[in-house]
């Protein structure tokens, strides 16, 4: 594997448990990829868009965890839109059986959550 990539994780705060599982699996010995998590673990109280924009800019790519909570997650949708605006490579990951792609993802793909899908994205950065 090449150098670790810095990945910003865009997720609905209602999906924090899934984000924790997603980022936690990178430390398992059997996981075939590594990344540095730049996701926001706590909501910023002020000037959050500037702070998040900076984190996205520092990232090699963005993974958006897409669930039934996403359509009402204005912060997550803004993050996805900002990543696309910055020209970052973005991958949507379906959580569960939910399969409605947010318009903010544009031409970015959405895939099921598998190690090959995540690993291929990270390796492509």
ZADO-1210 file (C-alpha; in nm, 4 decimals, padded with zeros to 6 digits):
<atoms>
<atom x="00.0000" y="00.0000" z="00.0000" code="UNK" pos="1"/>
<atom x="00.1104" y="00.3528" z="-00.0755" code="UNK" pos="2"/>
<atom x="00.1060" y="00.6357" z="00.1757" code="UNK" pos="3"/>
<atom x="-00.1999" y="00.6745" z="00.3929" code="UNK" pos="4"/>
<atom x="-00.4567" y="00.9029" z="00.2360" code="UNK" pos="5"/>
<atom x="-00.6440" y="01.1732" z="00.4246" code="UNK" pos="6"/>
<atom x="-01.0172" y="01.1177" z="00.3886" code="UNK" pos="7"/>
<atom x="-01.2939" y="01.3531" z="00.4949" code="UNK" pos="8"/>
<atom x="-01.6057" y="01.1596" z="00.5995" code="UNK" pos="9"/>
<atom x="-01.9342" y="01.3428" z="00.5386" code="UNK" pos="10"/>
<atom x="-02.2146" y="01.1939" z="00.7470" code="UNK" pos="11"/>
<atom x="-02.5403" y="01.2829" z="00.9149" code="UNK" pos="12"/>
<atom x="-02.4949" y="01.3292" z="01.2902" code="UNK" pos="13"/>
<atom x="-02.7818" y="01.0777" z="01.3210" code="UNK" pos="14"/>
<atom x="-02.5445" y="00.8232" z="01.1613" code="UNK" pos="15"/>
<atom x="-02.2568" y="00.8820" z="01.4017" code="UNK" pos="16"/>
<atom x="-02.2595" y="00.5147" z="01.5071" code="UNK" pos="17"/>
<atom x="-02.2171" y="00.4031" z="01.1459" code="UNK" pos="18"/>
<atom x="-01.9374" y="00.6577" z="01.0971" code="UNK" pos="19"/>
<atom x="-01.7637" y="00.5190" z="01.4061" code="UNK" pos="20"/>
<atom x="-01.7892" y="00.1651" z="01.2665" code="UNK" pos="21"/>
<atom x="-01.6693" y="00.2804" z="00.9254" code="UNK" pos="22"/>
<atom x="-01.3651" y="00.4666" z="01.0558" code="UNK" pos="23"/>
<atom x="-01.2923" y="00.2075" z="01.3229" code="UNK" pos="24"/>
<atom x="-01.2560" y="-00.0784" z="01.0782" code="UNK" pos="25"/>
<atom x="-00.9447" y="00.0849" z="00.9308" code="UNK" pos="26"/>
<atom x="-00.7531" y="-00.0270" z="01.2404" code="UNK" pos="27"/>
<atom x="-00.8400" y="-00.3958" z="01.2009" code="UNK" pos="28"/>
<atom x="-00.5464" y="-00.6106" z="01.0920" code="UNK" pos="29"/>
<atom x="-00.7589" y="-00.7710" z="00.8195" code="UNK" pos="30"/>
<atom x="-00.8679" y="-00.4394" z="00.6624" code="UNK" pos="31"/>
<atom x="-00.6950" y="-00.4005" z="00.3252" code="UNK" pos="32"/>
<atom x="-00.6665" y="-00.0204" z="00.3391" code="UNK" pos="33"/>
<atom x="-00.5630" y="00.2630" z="00.5679" code="UNK" pos="34"/>
<atom x="-00.6648" y="00.6263" z="00.5859" code="UNK" pos="35"/>
<atom x="-00.6390" y="00.9292" z="00.8093" code="UNK" pos="36"/>
<atom x="-00.9844" y="01.0375" z="00.9246" code="UNK" pos="37"/>
<atom x="-01.0468" y="01.4116" z="00.8835" code="UNK" pos="38"/>
<atom x="-01.4187" y="01.3943" z="00.9623" code="UNK" pos="39"/>
<atom x="-01.5698" y="01.6346" z="01.2103" code="UNK" pos="40"/>
<atom x="-01.6346" y="01.4402" z="01.5293" code="UNK" pos="41"/>
<atom x="-01.8240" y="01.7181" z="01.7049" code="UNK" pos="42"/>
<atom x="-02.0348" y="01.9918" z="01.5578" code="UNK" pos="43"/>
<atom x="-01.8611" y="02.3272" z="01.5437" code="UNK" pos="44"/>
<atom x="-02.0427" y="02.6011" z="01.7298" code="UNK" pos="45"/>
<atom x="-01.9287" y="02.8916" z="01.5116" code="UNK" pos="46"/>
<atom x="-01.7711" y="02.9520" z="01.1731" code="UNK" pos="47"/>
<atom x="-01.8176" y="02.5809" z="01.0989" code="UNK" pos="48"/>
<atom x="-01.8303" y="02.6162" z="00.7213" code="UNK" pos="49"/>
<atom x="-01.4863" y="02.7771" z="00.7093" code="UNK" pos="50"/>
<atom x="-01.3397" y="02.5101" z="00.9384" code="UNK" pos="51"/>
<atom x="-01.4996" y="02.2230" z="00.7456" code="UNK" pos="52"/>
<atom x="-01.3983" y="02.3755" z="00.4127" code="UNK" pos="53"/>
<atom x="-01.0366" y="02.3782" z="00.5346" code="UNK" pos="54"/>
<atom x="-01.0566" y="02.0108" z="00.6388" code="UNK" pos="55"/>
<atom x="-01.2022" y="01.9175" z="00.3013" code="UNK" pos="56"/>
<atom x="-00.9256" y="02.1136" z="00.1266" code="UNK" pos="57"/>
<atom x="-00.6622" y="01.9198" z="00.3264" code="UNK" pos="58"/>
<atom x="-00.8167" y="01.5857" z="00.2320" code="UNK" pos="59"/>
<atom x="-00.7165" y="01.3629" z="-00.0574" code="UNK" pos="60"/>
<atom x="-01.0809" y="01.2650" z="-00.1079" code="UNK" pos="61"/>
<atom x="-01.4239" y="01.2538" z="00.0525" code="UNK" pos="62"/>
<atom x="-01.6429" y="00.9600" z="00.1472" code="UNK" pos="63"/>
<atom x="-02.0079" y="01.0428" z="00.2092" code="UNK" pos="64"/>
<atom x="-02.2065" y="00.7937" z="00.4163" code="UNK" pos="65"/>
<atom x="-02.5521" y="00.8020" z="00.2574" code="UNK" pos="66"/>
<atom x="-02.8578" y="00.6971" z="00.4576" code="UNK" pos="67"/>
<atom x="-03.2244" y="00.7816" z="00.5008" code="UNK" pos="68"/>
<atom x="-03.1011" y="01.0602" z="00.7318" code="UNK" pos="69"/>
<atom x="-02.9011" y="01.2312" z="00.4561" code="UNK" pos="70"/>
<atom x="-03.1867" y="01.4251" z="00.2870" code="UNK" pos="71"/>
<atom x="-03.2535" y="01.6173" z="00.6094" code="UNK" pos="72"/>
<atom x="-02.8858" y="01.6530" z="00.7093" code="UNK" pos="73"/>
<atom x="-02.8203" y="02.0060" z="00.5850" code="UNK" pos="74"/>
<atom x="-02.4647" y="02.0063" z="00.7215" code="UNK" pos="75"/>
<atom x="-02.3744" y="01.6820" z="00.5451" code="UNK" pos="76"/>
<atom x="-02.5288" y="01.8017" z="00.2203" code="UNK" pos="77"/>
<atom x="-02.3290" y="02.1249" z="00.2463" code="UNK" pos="78"/>
<atom x="-02.0090" y="01.9224" z="00.3049" code="UNK" pos="79"/>
<atom x="-02.0760" y="01.7080" z="-00.0039" code="UNK" pos="80"/>
<atom x="-02.1499" y="02.0167" z="-00.2117" code="UNK" pos="81"/>
<atom x="-01.8328" y="02.1857" z="-00.0847" code="UNK" pos="82"/>
<atom x="-01.6209" y="01.8802" z="-00.1705" code="UNK" pos="83"/>
<atom x="-01.7605" y="01.8758" z="-00.5240" code="UNK" pos="84"/>
<atom x="-01.7082" y="02.2535" z="-00.5510" code="UNK" pos="85"/>
<atom x="-01.3435" y="02.2076" z="-00.4486" code="UNK" pos="86"/>
<atom x="-01.2988" y="01.9385" z="-00.7135" code="UNK" pos="87"/>
<atom x="-01.2364" y="01.6603" z="-00.4623" code="UNK" pos="88"/>
<atom x="-01.2965" y="01.3022" z="-00.5632" code="UNK" pos="89"/>
<atom x="-01.6089" y="01.1906" z="-00.3753" code="UNK" pos="90"/>
<atom x="-01.7511" y="00.8443" z="-00.3129" code="UNK" pos="91"/>
<atom x="-02.0955" y="00.7812" z="-00.1679" code="UNK" pos="92"/>
<atom x="-02.1334" y="00.4716" z="00.0503" code="UNK" pos="93"/>
<atom x="-02.4839" y="00.3352" z="00.1009" code="UNK" pos="94"/>
<atom x="-02.5738" y="00.2615" z="00.4617" code="UNK" pos="95"/>
<atom x="-02.8202" y="-00.0258" z="00.4831" code="UNK" pos="96"/>
<atom x="-03.0856" y="-00.0601" z="00.2149" code="UNK" pos="97"/>
<atom x="-03.1195" y="00.3141" z="00.1466" code="UNK" pos="98"/>
<atom x="-03.0486" y="00.3894" z="-00.2209" code="UNK" pos="99"/>
<atom x="-03.1448" y="00.7494" z="-00.2999" code="UNK" pos="100"/>
<atom x="-02.8446" y="00.9430" z="-00.4259" code="UNK" pos="101"/>
<atom x="-02.8399" y="01.3081" z="-00.3165" code="UNK" pos="102"/>
<atom x="-02.8205" y="01.5587" z="-00.6025" code="UNK" pos="103"/>
<atom x="-02.5204" y="01.7190" z="-00.4272" code="UNK" pos="104"/>
<atom x="-02.3081" y="01.4175" z="-00.5272" code="UNK" pos="105"/>
<atom x="-02.3381" y="01.5126" z="-00.8934" code="UNK" pos="106"/>
<atom x="-02.1532" y="01.2549" z="-01.1040" code="UNK" pos="107"/>
<atom x="-01.9823" y="01.0937" z="-00.8045" code="UNK" pos="108"/>
<atom x="-02.0663" y="00.7252" z="-00.7634" code="UNK" pos="109"/>
<atom x="-02.2491" y="00.5583" z="-00.4759" code="UNK" pos="110"/>
<atom x="-02.1578" y="00.2006" z="-00.3907" code="UNK" pos="111"/>
<atom x="-02.2306" y="-00.0563" z="-00.1238" code="UNK" pos="112"/>
<atom x="-02.0028" y="-00.0671" z="00.1786" code="UNK" pos="113"/>
<atom x="-01.7431" y="-00.3345" z="00.1022" code="UNK" pos="114"/>
<atom x="-01.3698" y="-00.3414" z="00.1610" code="UNK" pos="115"/>
<atom x="-01.2938" y="-00.3621" z="-00.2127" code="UNK" pos="116"/>
<atom x="-01.5175" y="-00.0615" z="-00.2895" code="UNK" pos="117"/>
<atom x="-01.3616" y="00.1528" z="-00.0172" code="UNK" pos="118"/>
<atom x="-01.0089" y="00.0288" z="-00.0853" code="UNK" pos="119"/>
<atom x="-01.0335" y="00.0907" z="-00.4595" code="UNK" pos="120"/>
<atom x="-01.1479" y="00.4465" z="-00.3947" code="UNK" pos="121"/>
<atom x="-00.8675" y="00.5148" z="-00.1492" code="UNK" pos="122"/>
<atom x="-00.6080" y="00.3620" z="-00.3802" code="UNK" pos="123"/>
<atom x="-00.7374" y="00.5790" z="-00.6672" code="UNK" pos="124"/>
<atom x="-00.6573" y="00.9020" z="-00.4819" code="UNK" pos="125"/>
</atoms>
